[in-house]
Amino acid sequence: MKKLLFGLCCVLLATSCGGAKIPNFDDEPEVENKTEFKGVLPIQKKYASILGIPVSEANSVKLYKFIDSWEGTRYLMGGENKSGIDCSFFSQFLYHDVYGFLIERTADKQFLSPTTDKFIGQEHLNEGDLIFFNLTGSQYDPITHVGVYLTNGKFVHSTSRRAANGKNGVQISDLQNKHWQKLFVSAGRKVNLEQINK
């Protein structure tokens, strides 16, 4: 009798939930963006703010770390270290350390190099493109300044021009600024050296 009552209780308990399906957590729908900011580095947040882009697009951590390591270094013509650096060595050093690619030492040689694919349309700029300037904005005069494009109209360079904080040197500038638009000559994309040598 006890066995019969026990069995009846088990049946009642099993059916009292209305035959509800036991939740299977493996079947739960994915919650979109639940880890949107998980694993985002402080440097990504910093550069997303500086560049005016979503954090999800601030993925060039190696580039950001390189810029951070040179931030505040003063401009010095011919300079090649943290006590002072000029524009072309900064771009050369950046290309070497970030992209693993050796480019020419001076801004004019970087511009004239057969491995530099030059173009005028600023709307076609990609991260890592070189941006060339001179005092006249003419391609017929020697290039006197170079920067490296980041994104969203911003580029990084070492310049004698003082920023809003009153300091010159390594800084991020806005290409749409009237000063830089007046001096802009061309952009340049470094082509793969293997393709040149084929």
Phi, psi and omega in degrees: 000316179299321180294323179293316178297317180298317179295320178296319177298318180297320179294316179298316179297320182292328182264350184290342178273011178067024180068024182299141180288134175291128183302135174249108186292344175289338181271357181297138177294147177294134175272115183297140175062019181292341177243030186306318183253005178290127178085003177283130182277150177305324181293330176291319177296320180299310184284334173298319179292315181297317186271351179068042180233160175297149179303325181296341179261354182271072188258354187272064187300318181298319178295314181297320179295322178298312180300315180302323183291339180254353183305131179090352177291130185285158176283137175212119178303124182083357182289145184223022179208186186291348176277350178166138183215144177263175188296316187284328176288326177299314180293323178296315181295318179300312180300319181293311187282326184268315186255354179065039188224125182270124177242175186293165186277323184255157181299317181294320179290325176297322180291315186279348184301140176293347178268006178255114178270103187275146176206155184264324187296107183292340178290347181263003183295139174238159176306134178095348177293144176278147177235125187251142182223159164208180187289343182250345184074016183254138178288352181269354176253153182302144176287132182243353182208148180217145174225175179239125183290141177255276176190166174053039177080007182254147175220157180247143181195171170251120187226150176282346179289133182281138178278183180300333180278002177086001183252149173259186177105208184290122182202165175257129182237164179263120182297335181282353176302138184305321180302311184286328176295323180294326184266351184296131178250309186193160167258163179213130178252127179285120179275161181294125182299329178296324179291324179297321186276354180288000000 
